[in-house]
Amino acid sequence: MADLQSHVVMLPFPVQGHVKPMLMLAEVLCHAGFRISFVNTDHIHDIILGNIDKSSFLSQFPGFCFLSIPDGLSPEHPRDISSIIELFTSINSMGKIMFRDLIISLLRQEDLDDKETWQAPCCIIADGIMSLAIDVGEELEIPVITFRTYSATCTWVYFHLEKLIEQREIPVLEGNEDIDGLVTCIPELEKVLRRRDLPSICKCEIDHPTLKFFLEQTSKMKKASGLILNTFEDLEAPIIRQLHSIYSKVYTIGPLQALLKSQLAGSPPIAAPATGSLRQEDRTCISWLDRQPAKSVIYVSFGSVVVMSRDQILEFWHGLINSGKPFLWVIRPDLVFGDGLPEEIMCPTNERGYVVSWAPQVEVLAHCAVGGFLTHSGWNSTLESITVGLPMICWPLIVDQKVNSRCVSDIWRVGLDMKDSCDRSTVEKMVRVLMENQDEEIAKSTTKFANLAQKSVMEGGSSFCNINKLIEDIRSIQS
Ligand code: UDX
């Protein structure tokens, strides 16, 4: 075990798709010998600690410490997608004061504790939309490395928000006939990205507070001393090269799931590994999958924040049933807005369908019975699918999802994009095309990228080398 004294503070944005990759990176760094202070909001802290076996986790990662700060919202606040901007605003104001106080107390502890065992934090790794860390780091003279949990491509698009406004590409108006036109002001994407593929904030009017918020976050993020991305070079090389025009240090260290596995290979197995799930996983679906033929099941999940209407869910339901393929569907209790779940789905008597409220997704995607993934194209889900060579059907809705689905269908060719339509006949047709391997190019590309993903985390691979570079660079700050 390397020295336990270099100390890194890590600050994720408090939602599922951001906490999970930050936790995996923390585990990799802790395994490499760093002391980690992992700072969640109180709300997420309680959930995370409720979902892991703390003593088993700490015996595997002795340098790990979970800390928490308030997010500034009342305990009753729903903290869901409809109020996400309140969470952003509150955490970047109220949370900032708490985070600053916490860092100061960690710095002071050096005076109180034995210097042999305690090192003050030498750097902060913060989510790309937690610009409060940049402010605190500047004030207290601690370097901040930003971890953007989106793809390199979407990160690059966000860096062009001002340009998109200048070129009057924003707001993107639904139903406008120009929506299929190409966006030509983002280098490397001129031939592929259409207006309809832009992140959902591009639908905002230019004086909208959400758009202003992201403009500010993106500009502050540029002040970080380096950029970490959960992707790998063979997947997004041209865009990663472009990002070097903003950051001298870009560390692409993905797929983190595979990197963590390869870094821990040879260590004693963890009795109860931390999955980073903020919900209780229903493992009965694994026994159900065990009874299905190889590559027969389509896995359906729309991530942790997307909501949809009763009509949309019914279209998916009928499309899946009509396709004749078995399916495993994650229907979160908060997935449907309005009148709640249709009766058909409340009592899934059909043998072919299995419904859970939350699945052990990484394990499901790697299960031999699963042959395809119908997804909302969140970045974690997309990368997890690419890593195991599973083709996707994309039904993107918000945030970065439309950028991701465009890359999946038109750049990497590892899936099909439904974009805005989810009528039952489209669902049925796409499920058949995917599950019957009707598209040879998709079959070839999924295998190619899965191999490249695995190669990237093995000794000598790009993500393997980049994580070592990150480790060296952090150690050099300490010395
Ligand atoms: C959000 C945004 O929606 C997404 O677009 C952005 O890239 C990250 O933040 P989310 O919607 O939750 O994330 O999607 P995604 O990025 O795919 O992350 C979901 C995570 O939850 C994945 O790591 C997935 O493995 C996990 N998951 C999902 C489960 O463990 N079980 C489930 O049943 C569903």
Residues whose N, C-alpha, C, O or C-beta is under 5 A from the ligand:
A	BS01	UDX	Q16 G17 H18 K20 T149 S277 S301 F302 G303 S304 V305 V306 V330 W358 A359 P360 Q361 V362 S377 G378 W379 N380 S381 I398 V399 D400 Q401
